[in-house]
Amino acid sequence: MTGHHRALRLLRERPDLAGLAAYPFNFDIARDEHVEAVRLASGAGLAAVAGDDTGGTFFVCAGGEVLYAGSEGEAGLIADCVDEALEVLIGLPGWHDYTGLDPHADDAMLSAAAADTEDDLREYYGPDLDADRSTLLAALGLREIPPAQLIRRLHQALLRTEPDFLLLNAHEGCAYMLLDRLPRPPLWQIVLAPGQTDLALLRTDPTRWSEVAGDAARRTTALRAAQYDRRATDLPFLRVLLEHEAQHGATEELRLAAVLVGLHGQDQDHQHLRSLREASFDTHCLLGGFPGTAAELSRWAAEFDESNYGVDPEDQPELAWAELARRQGRTELARTALLRLLDDAGPRDAALLAGLAGELTRLADFAQAARARHLHASLQDDPACRGAALVDLASLQRRAGDVEAAWRSLQQAVVVLDGPPPPPPTDQLALGLDLPEPQLPTLTWRALGLGLSVTEEHFRIAQEATTVGPPAVALAALAAGTALLPDLPRPTEALHQLARETTAMLDGAPSPVPDQPDSAGG
């Protein structure tokens, strides 16, 4: 390595320097394997380069940044490059003790904390700590930086751990906890900040109204900012935001804009909102209970506001802010918030888990979406709801590349949806039982839209298994999907076409080779 990784190259070339870095400065290049497989949530590259005597590991990220992961499931960014990381580790051998220090403390307090820690280290290591530090820094071409400055630099790096350097267990997908206890702004504050900037722009420069209103993400965020910072003079540009949002159908933002405009209680706005409401069935439902007269407009808007919106951003669920972050294009910020919510979800969070599955799907993070949907499905008592959740789980697992798990989930979905077999018929007259007349048969899931989805997923899994294997799954999924087709009352032409394409794919695929007996075993 070159540039900012020069010191690491020297450690690999000089065993004497590597030994000094390992003890007492706890950067051991021989410990370059972590206790478990890990990956960054973003999918960016990650390489272990050293470890310490607690089981922690130092990773170099794709951009050169250094991430530390402890053996107890905590992780944090500690520097922008290996050279800067070594300046911290050698300059602050007790650096773990400083991750929770008050970031607003003055230099004297930070220096005193470092001195106390190093006094304890000298009792164990001996009086040569300072000399060895100077020797190692000089040999590696690194700077000797005052402790207070190093602590501040460490804090700055730690605060940048999320969202771009969120570490996950590679097998389960759970996120590592933050390494530090430094204060951070809440998600709503980060997400709302661009909207607050645009709100100030809307209030001072009418020539920019169309620019903000014409951008979906900026329009949405500005509406949210206006929700929490209301002024009587905002009505003119709120009307512009409403008009632009109305072009996109019955959205949640349309209702918010209608409420913010309606709170002003103007006759012309009542007429306009009524025409918007009658434009479609969806907007009619969206603006439910809309008043017949302008005199009641502000009351309607106030009631809607109180029950749905309010003026405190902290009252909004975290999932709503994660969704807005995604719509702003801040993918890793949204992903981090969603995964933190997923890791904390419990048995009472079925609705939250469904929302998380949807949002992670929109991020195309199908493995994490499948994790959320799997938990959601396990909490469903109603067979129809559980079956539908399992069908979606199968689709997510397939798109995540786990075809065998997808096939198992789809098979389970069909079993759940079919339910237990009916009891055998009995001769009521012969038994002398006064039983009610049998009810007319109800529509089964096959006759509903779910039947189309289940059948389609069979063919999708068969196609994927034809490409990546195993062949047995492809054959079984195709056979089961083909058997379902006659049970569908109105299969679409697209579904028939998918069935033909899948059959053609399997017909053209090489036949699976049967296992051969072991020659040694006869």
C-alpha positions, -999 to 999 in steps of 0.1 A, spaced: 0 0 0 11 36 -6 1 71 3 -18 72 36 -12 34 42 26 37 41 29 29 78 11 -3 73 35 -14 46 64 -7 69 49 -27 97 46 -57 73 82 -53 62 97 -47 96 90 -73 123 107 -51 150 82 -23 143 53 -47 140 62 -61 175 63 -27 190 30 -17 174 14 -49 188 28 -42 223 21 -19 240 1 -1 213 -23 -30 206 -22 -29 168 -12 -65 159 -10 -72 122 -9 -109 130 -44 -107 143 -61 -99 110 -91 -122 114 -123 -111 131 -143 -133 154 -172 -136 128 -179 -128 92 -190 -92 88 -198 -68 60 -208 -31 56 -245 -25 52 -237 -4 21 -220 -33 4 -187 -14 1 -155 -33 4 -139 -41 38 -105 -58 46 -92 -68 80 -56 -56 85 -49 -60 122 -64 -68 156 -59 -62 193 -57 -84 224 -94 -80 232 -105 -98 201 -112 -65 182 -103 -60 146 -92 -31 125 -106 -30 90 -97 -8 60 -127 3 40 -129 9 3 -121 46 6 -92 39 30 -110 47 62 -103 26 92 -132 9 111 -127 -9 144 -150 -38 154 -150 -51 189 -156 -87 199 -188 -79 217 -207 -65 187 -197 -28 187 -180 -9 159 -169 26 150 -149 46 125 -116 57 141 -97 75 113 -97 84 76 -67 63 68 -43 38 84 -16 64 90 -40 86 109 -54 56 128 -19 47 139 -13 82 151 -43 78 173 -36 43 185 1 51 193 -6 85 206 -36 73 227 -29 37 238 -59 39 261 -82 53 233 -111 31 243 -115 51 275 -120 83 255 -149 73 233 -174 85 259 -157 117 270 -177 149 267 -170 163 232 -174 198 246 -147 194 272 -118 218 269 -83 207 260 -71 207 296 -98 182 306 -91 159 277 -54 160 283 -59 152 320 -81 122 311 -53 109 287 -27 115 314 -46 95 340 -50 66 317 -14 65 307 -2 67 343 -21 34 348 -5 19 316 30 29 328 24 9 360 18 -22 339 41 -16 309 70 3 326 87 37 321 96 32 284 61 39 271 69 75 260 103 65 244 87 36 226 60 58 213 85 84 199 106 56 184 76 40 166 61 72 154 94 84 140 102 50 123 67 50 106 70 87 95 40 97 117 34 128 137 34 131 175 2 150 181 -11 164 215 -36 141 232 -65 165 233 -62 170 195 -61 133 189 -92 128 211 -111 154 191 -100 138 159 -111 104 172 -145 118 181 -150 134 147 -143 100 130 -166 81 154 -195 105 146 -191 96 109 -196 59 116 -233 61 105 -247 59 80 -219 50 56 -199 26 78 -226 5 95 -212 -29 102 -234 -60 100 -230 -97 110 -227 -112 75 -249 -142 83 -278 -128 104 -277 -93 90 -279 -77 125 -261 -44 129 -232 -38 153 -238 -13 181 -220 20 180 -186 20 197 -191 54 213 -217 72 234 -213 106 217 -244 127 213 -259 127 178 -289 147 163 -321 127 159 -330 114 125 -359 139 120 -335 168 124 -311 154 98 -339 147 73 -358 179 79 -328 202 75 -330 205 37 -367 213 39 -361 240 65 -336 255 41 -361 254 13 -388 268 35 -367 298 42 -361 301 4 -398 299 -3 -405 327 22 -379 351 8 -378 344 -29 -410 338 -49 -390 333 -81 -378 299 -66 -413 286 -58 -416 265 -90 -381 251 -85 -388 237 -51 -424 227 -60 -413 209 -91 -389 186 -73 -408 157 -56 -383 152 -27 -378 189 -21 -415 196 -23 -423 168 2 -396 179 27 -406 216 24 -442 206 32 -429 187 63 -409 217 73 -440 240 69 -460 215 90 -436 222 120 -430 259 114 -463 276 105 -468 312 95 -499 330 82 -479 345 53 -471 310 40 -504 305 22 -494 317 -13 -465 292 -17 -485 265 1 -510 268 -27 -482 263 -53 -470 232 -34 -505 219 -33 -510 224 -70 -478 205 -80 -486 177 -56 -521 173 -70 -505 162 -103 -493 130 -87 -525 115 -74 -538 108 -39 -506 110 -20 -501 115 17 -483 148 8 -515 160 -10 -535 155 21 -509 174 42 -508 202 17 -546 203 17 -546 205 55 -520 232 57 -539 253 31 -573 245 46 -562 258 81 -563 293 66 -600 288 59 -602 308 26 -633 305 3 -612 301 -29 -592 273 -13 -624 255 -2 -636 255 -38 -603 243 -51 -599 215 -26 -635 204 -33 -627 201 -70 -595 182 -62 -615 158 -39 -640 151 -67 -613 145 -93 -610 108 -85 -623 81 -61 -589 79 -44 -587 117 -36 -624 115 -25 -613 89 1 -581 107 9 -599 139 19 -626 122 38 -652 142 57 -645 173 36 -669 201 46 -697 214 24 -691 250 32 -660 273 34 -669 283 69 -662 248 81 -629 244 62 -605 255 90 -623 233 115 -620 202 92 -583 209 86 -577 214 123 -593 181 132 -574 163 105 -542 180 116 -547 170 152 -554 134 145 -527 129 117 -500 155 118 -494 180 146 -465 204 152 -438 183 169 -415 163 146 -406 140 175 -442 127 175 -436 112 140 -425 76 139 -389 69 130 -401 49 100 -417 80 85 -384 98 86 -365 69 72 -390 69 43 -384 106 37 -346 100 38 -350 74 10 -371 97 -11 -344 123 -7 -319 98 -22 -301 94 11 -300 56 8 -275 48 36 -292 71 60 -325 54 54 -310 19 55 -293 26 88 -325 38 104 -344 9 91 -319 -17 102 -318 -2 137 -356 -4 139 -355 -40 126 -329 -51 152 -351 -36 180 -384 -50 167 -403 -74 190 -435 -95 191 -458 -64 193 -443 -48 162 -461 -66 134 -472 -34 117 -438 -19 120 -422 -51 105 -445 -49 75 -435 -13 70 -398 -22 73 -401 -50 47 -417 -25 23 -391 2 28 -362 -22 26 -377 -36 -6 -378 -1 -21 -341 2 -13 -336 -31 -32 -321 -46 1 -339 -78 -5 -320 -99 21 -329 -74 49 -364 -71 36 -367 -109 38 -355 -108 74 -383 -83 82 -409 -102 63 -399 -135 80 -405 -119 114 -437 -103 102 -450 -136 89 -443 -154 122 -466 -129 140 -496 -135 118 -524 -156 133 -548 -154 104 -539 -180 78 -547 -157 49 -524 -129 63 -497 -154 71 -499 -171 37 -497 -137 19 -467 -127 40 -450 -160 32 -456 -155 -5 -439 -121 -3 -411 -136 17 -405 -162 -10 -403 -134 -36 -378 -115 -14 -356 -145 -8 -356 -153 -45 -345 -117 -54 -319 -119 -26 -304 -150 -44 -316 -177 -19 -337 -198 -43 -340 -229 -20 -352 -208 9 -377 -191 -14 -390 -224 -26 -395 -236 11 -413 -204 19 -436 -207 -11 -444 -243 -3 -452 -233 33 -474 -205 20 -496 -229 0 -499 -253 30 -510 -224 52 -534 -210 26 -550 -243 19 -555 -250 56 -564 -284 71 -584 -308 49 -622 -308 55 -636 -336 77 -652 -365 59 -689 -362 52 -714 -378 75 -749 -389 70 -768 -365 92 -801 -384 89 -786 -417 98 -770 -402 129 -801 -384 138 -783 -351 142 -800 -318 138 -770 -300 121 -773 -267 102 -775 -269 64 -740 -267 48 -731 -232 37 -724 -223 2 -686 -226 -6 -666 -195 -2 -640 -183 -27 -606 -199 -20 -573 -180 -23 -569 -195 -57 -599 -176 -70 -585 -143 -57 -556 -121 -68 -534 -140 -44 -538 -171 -66 -522 -152 -95 -493 -141 -72 -487 -175 -59 -487 -191 -93 -464 -164 -108 -439 -169 -79 -437 -206 -87 -426 -198 -123 -402 -171 -111 -385 -195 -87 -384 -222 -114 -367 -197 -138 -342 -186 -112 -334 -222 -102 -329 -231 -138 -302 -204 -140 -285 -208 -106 -297 -242 -94 -306 -265 -80 -324 -282 -109 -347 -302 -86 -362 -270 -73 -367 -257 -109 -386 -289 -119 -407 -290 -87 -416 -253 -89 -426 -256 -125 -447 -287 -119 -465 -271 -89 -471 -238 -108 -485 -257 -138 -508 -276 -116 -522 -244 -101 -530 -228 -135 -563 -247 -140 -575 -237 -106 -573 -200 -114 -607 -186 -127 -591 -158 -148 -554 -164 -154 -539 -135 -173 -522 -138 -207 -490 -126 -191 -491 -155 -166 -497 -180 -194 -467 -164 -213 -446 -167 -182 -455 -204 -179 -446 -210 -215 -413 -192 -211 -404 -212 -180 -413 -245 -196 -391 -235 -226 -362 -226 -202 -363 -259 -185 -367 -278 -218 -335 -262 -229 -316 -266 -197 -292 -295 -192 -307 -324 -173 -294 -328 -138 -268 -355 -134 -278 -382 -109 -254 -389 -81 -230 -417 -90 -223 -445 -65 -190 -443 -48 -166 -466 -67 -149 -476 -35 -181 -487 -19 -192 -508 -49 
